[in-house]
Structure formats: structure tokens, C-alpha cells
Amino acid sequence: MLAIYKREMLSYFTSPIGYVFMGVFLAVSGFIFSLATLQQGVDSDVGTYFTIMLFVFVVVIPLLTMKSFSEERRSRTEQLLLTSPVSLFGMVFGKFLAAYTMFAITYIASCFNYIALYKFGNPNTGQLVGYSIAILLIGAAFVSVGIFISSLTENQIIAAIGTIAVILIFLLASFLNQYIDVYAIRAVLSWISVYSRFGNFTHGVFDFNAVLYYFSISGVFLFLTVRIYEKRRWE
Amino acid sequence: MQTQMIHIDHLVKRYGSKYAVNDISFTVGEGEIVGFLGPNGAGKSTTMNIITGYLSYTSGTVEVGGLDIIDYAYEVKKMIGYLPEQPPLYNDMTVEDYLNFVYDLKKCTFNRKKHLMEICEVVRIADVYKRVIGHLSKGYRQRVGIAQALVGNPKILILDEPTIGLDPRQIVEVRNLIRTLGLDHTIILSTHILSEVQAVCDRVIIISRGKIVADKRTEDIATAVEGNRRISAKICGPQKEVLQTLRAITGVVSAEAVGQHDADSITYIIESQQGVDIRKPLFSALAKSNYPLIGLEPVGMGLEDVFLSLVDAKEPATKSRRKTVSRRSSTEVKE
């Protein structure tokens, strides 16, 4: 697992993808941050910033995950991984961890934005920490969605578009609620909605329920990725 | 009796209703070099993928080093070095990074630097050690692929068409390399080139349509397929008359013109009965009719000939198929 993790990290920096991801992430987050909080007349509430960031993830997270398994499959290097003494879970988790490390490091780097807040305003530290935890957990969930989808195809572009679609569904599911009358469907939609759970963090509440939910999403998609590989082997 | 390194018993792999491997059984002893021979789609790669644990199988048992490959997947994978048909190389890595990655992946516990350097010496890639794999030539890529299989000093090497796509000099190099490796490894290699098997293998397993049609020592394979002899002759003269003359010679089973390769001579393939040398009567017959014979050479048995004669031995009814295919193969398979 460690070997795969190391190789993945290396490949993010021997190819442009790692730099593109970090660059886009930091540039966009800085831009949105300054619009949402540093303009004249806006307060130091960071809720809007984080909400918009969730939608930025729709675009940047596929950059990290689109090639993780699809490229291995296309270039047949997965044959090496699957015939070495590494468990399927180790393989999937190593890939996940590498993509997630990229995500987390970049997010933490983007926290430099907050220095300005502390200098010129009165941010609520508790709220900031709560948000950050939520963002890191949601990131894990989205990264594992991306990893799962890239294990379904050999084509990076399809993997990226598929990931964008699924993440959008997770984010937007609850918005459909206002148009739907059937209680059962609404219950399902708000259950899968990542966004509706994010709401509590916006109010500064640390929601264990939501934490568990984000963890489960990551777990389920990583588990499904392992199953995909098992199934492919046995078909 | 040698120790059994690989033991396969009634192995079946089915995709839906199609059998990729259909009831294969064989054993490979320690230190043997076994060649898997067969045309594309015969089940060579599938069998290799099963032994290495890349694919599962439908039924049967596969044991490597006495251990079942499903129950002891981890131990078995450590015992095997595998070069798939397409070497599993990451084009964005340097050879150095790549081999270090494989070293970690296989959880080796040798002196890393020394071990990798030794491998580079053996497969002769030390001069490209710092280069990016994507920029290497096909021959080097293949050798990096073999290097990858050697990492961790596995007892068994499984090489899927190790010489495919290489130029003749590289082919000879890789074959020599395999022979050297064969001194202290058990090797299974697949190929569809008969001469390759003859050059490196102790034993040949011929597979056709998912079944084993022959499992013999290399020196026995030639006698096993002793059939009619064929020679190719370049003769000047009008084709129709020459053919008549040729067919009139006693011992000639068939004669056919295969093409005109220079201005005034035509090449013919002449098949004679088993054990009859027609070269002398051929010469006198042509001399008598004053058709100059300007070239004469024996045509080697192509894989397909070997193949079909082995299949024919089991199913005599299909014998008539042989002639049509063998003519084509003689030019294609000869290396």
C-alpha cells in the first residue's frame, strides 16, 4: 500500500496534474475568498465562501482522481499491481490516500487566506475549524467517488465527467426537494444530499451525524471499488 | 523426480459459454524452461494470467510451489515474477523510480541498491537507469519489463511473448537472457514462434483452442511431427510444363508454383513422401527436359504445420485441411 501511495504522489508531480490541481484550487479559492469576505461591506462570515468552494470541488476533484485507475487499466500496469503481493484494499486505499493527501495539503495551504481575516476582521475561530473539518470530510467523500468512477472505465475523460456528474448529484439532490411532493423521494434525496448536511456546519454546529455520513460515503465508494476489481477478476 | 513448482489440474476458464481454457492439466518441475506454444487466442495468456493470480478460473486446481493460488495468494505472488504481454511500465517514471517502486510493491527485503543493480546488469539496462521509461526504445522497454519480473528474486518467471516486436538482434539477446535466467529459475514462456521454443525451452506445451494438444520434450517435438518433406525449388522454364515434369517424379506428392521472384525463374513448393529424398531424381528429371534448376532448399516445418499435424494425429478426419494452411505458413512462420 505504501509503495502505491508513494508512486501516486510521485506521479502527481512528474505529470502536470498535481500542479494544475494545486494551482487551480489555490487561485480559485483565493479569488472566491476575497470576493466573499474581504470586500468592503461584507462581514467576516465565511459561510458563502465554503459553500461556493463545494461547487469548485466539482471541477477540481476529478482532476485528482480521473486517472487513478483508468490510466492503470489503459496502460495495463494494473496487471503489475494485481499480480504483486498487495491486497485489493491496500491498492485502492493507497490510491485514495494519495489523492486525498493532495487535496488536504492544498486545502491546508489555502488556509493562508484566513490570515487576512484575522488581521482585518473578527472571524469566529470555532466556526472556521468546524468548516474546515467538514470540508476535509466532504473532500474525502468526493475523492472516493472519483476513485470509484475511474475504476469503471479506461478513459480518463469519461471518468472525469462521470465524477462531475455524481458529485453534482450529491450536492444538488436536496435542491430538488422543493419541487417534489412525494415524501419518500424527498427523504431519499435529502438523505443522499451532501449539501443539506453541510448546513449545520454553517451554523457553527459540529454535527456528528454528518461526520458519520461523510465517512460512510467514503467507505462505501472505496468498498465498491474493491468489489469492482474482485468482480472483474472473477467474471 | 524433480520438485513440482507449478501443478495445474483440470483447469477450466469460461467466459459465458465460451471456453478460454478447457480442461488443462500439466506440471512444471523446478528449473525447467517450458514453452507455451499456440496461435493467438489459444489460451496461453489466459493460463498465464490465471497462474499469476490476475484472473480467476472457473474450476480445477492450480498450485504453485505446493500452495493453492487462491488460499495462499500472497505467498504465491511473492514466488512469481510476471512479464505480461504488454510490459506494465509507467511511462512517466524513470527506470530507477520504477524498479524501486516494484521493489517496494513486492515487499522485498534485500539490499535494495545491490539487488537492483544486479538485475540491471543481468538484463543490461544500467545505461538507461536514469532515463524516463516513456522515452526508451521497444527493446529497452521489454528488458525493463523483464527486470521488473526479476525484482524480488522470484523462483518462477512467467514471460508472455517476451520477444514479440523486437528486432532480430534483440530477439537473440532476449533468448540468451532467458537461457541464462533458466539456470536458476523455473520459467514458463509463451510464444507463437516454433524456433524460439527450440532455441530456449526444455519442454513444449502446445495449446490449441484452450486444450493441450501436445506436451513433449523439445527434442521430441520434431520427430513427433515428422510428416511429408517439403522443398522449395527455383526453376527456369514454362510453368505448366515444369509442373508436369515435377509431378511425374516418383515420390512427389504435390507440386505447386508459389511465385515468380526474379525475371526468368519460378519458385515451386514440392512435397514428397515421408522418407523419400527426391532431390536427385528432381535434378535428373529437370536436366532431361532442359529446365535449369537454379535454387533448392528445404522448407522448415512452420508452427501451423506442427500444430495441424498434432491436431490431425488426434482427429484424422481433419487431415485434408492441412495442405491449404501449410503452404501459407511456410513463408510466414519461417524466421
HADDOCK unambig.tbl for C-alpha pairs under 7 A between the chains (distance, minus, plus):
assign (segid A and resid 3 and name CA) (segid B and resid 101 and name CA) 6.08 0.50 0.50
assign (segid A and resid 3 and name CA) (segid B and resid 104 and name CA) 5.29 0.50 0.50
assign (segid A and resid 3 and name CA) (segid B and resid 105 and name CA) 5.34 0.50 0.50
assign (segid A and resid 7 and name CA) (segid B and resid 101 and name CA) 6.67 0.50 0.50
assign (segid A and resid 14 and name CA) (segid B and resid 92 and name CA) 6.71 0.50 0.50
assign (segid A and resid 76 and name CA) (segid B and resid 86 and name CA) 6.97 0.50 0.50
assign (segid A and resid 76 and name CA) (segid B and resid 88 and name CA) 5.64 0.50 0.50
assign (segid A and resid 77 and name CA) (segid B and resid 88 and name CA) 4.10 0.50 0.50
assign (segid A and resid 77 and name CA) (segid B and resid 89 and name CA) 6.07 0.50 0.50
assign (segid A and resid 77 and name CA) (segid B and resid 90 and name CA) 6.98 0.50 0.50
assign (segid A and resid 79 and name CA) (segid B and resid 54 and name CA) 6.59 0.50 0.50
assign (segid A and resid 79 and name CA) (segid B and resid 88 and name CA) 6.68 0.50 0.50
assign (segid A and resid 80 and name CA) (segid B and resid 88 and name CA) 5.95 0.50 0.50
assign (segid A and resid 82 and name CA) (segid B and resid 54 and name CA) 5.81 0.50 0.50
assign (segid A and resid 83 and name CA) (segid B and resid 52 and name CA) 5.85 0.50 0.50
assign (segid A and resid 83 and name CA) (segid B and resid 53 and name CA) 5.79 0.50 0.50
assign (segid A and resid 83 and name CA) (segid B and resid 54 and name CA) 5.61 0.50 0.50
assign (segid A and resid 83 and name CA) (segid B and resid 77 and name CA) 6.19 0.50 0.50
assign (segid A and resid 84 and name CA) (segid B and resid 77 and name CA) 5.64 0.50 0.50
assign (segid A and resid 84 and name CA) (segid B and resid 78 and name CA) 6.93 0.50 0.50
assign (segid A and resid 84 and name CA) (segid B and resid 105 and name CA) 6.67 0.50 0.50
assign (segid A and resid 84 and name CA) (segid B and resid 106 and name CA) 5.85 0.50 0.50
assign (segid A and resid 85 and name CA) (segid B and resid 74 and name CA) 5.07 0.50 0.50
assign (segid A and resid 85 and name CA) (segid B and resid 77 and name CA) 5.38 0.50 0.50
assign (segid A and resid 85 and name CA) (segid B and resid 78 and name CA) 6.00 0.50 0.50
assign (segid A and resid 85 and name CA) (segid B and resid 106 and name CA) 5.87 0.50 0.50
assign (segid A and resid 233 and name CA) (segid B and resid 54 and name CA) 6.75 0.50 0.50
assign (segid A and resid 233 and name CA) (segid B and resid 55 and name CA) 4.90 0.50 0.50
assign (segid A and resid 233 and name CA) (segid B and resid 56 and name CA) 5.59 0.50 0.50
assign (segid A and resid 234 and name CA) (segid B and resid 55 and name CA) 6.71 0.50 0.50
assign (segid A and resid 234 and name CA) (segid B and resid 56 and name CA) 5.17 0.50 0.50
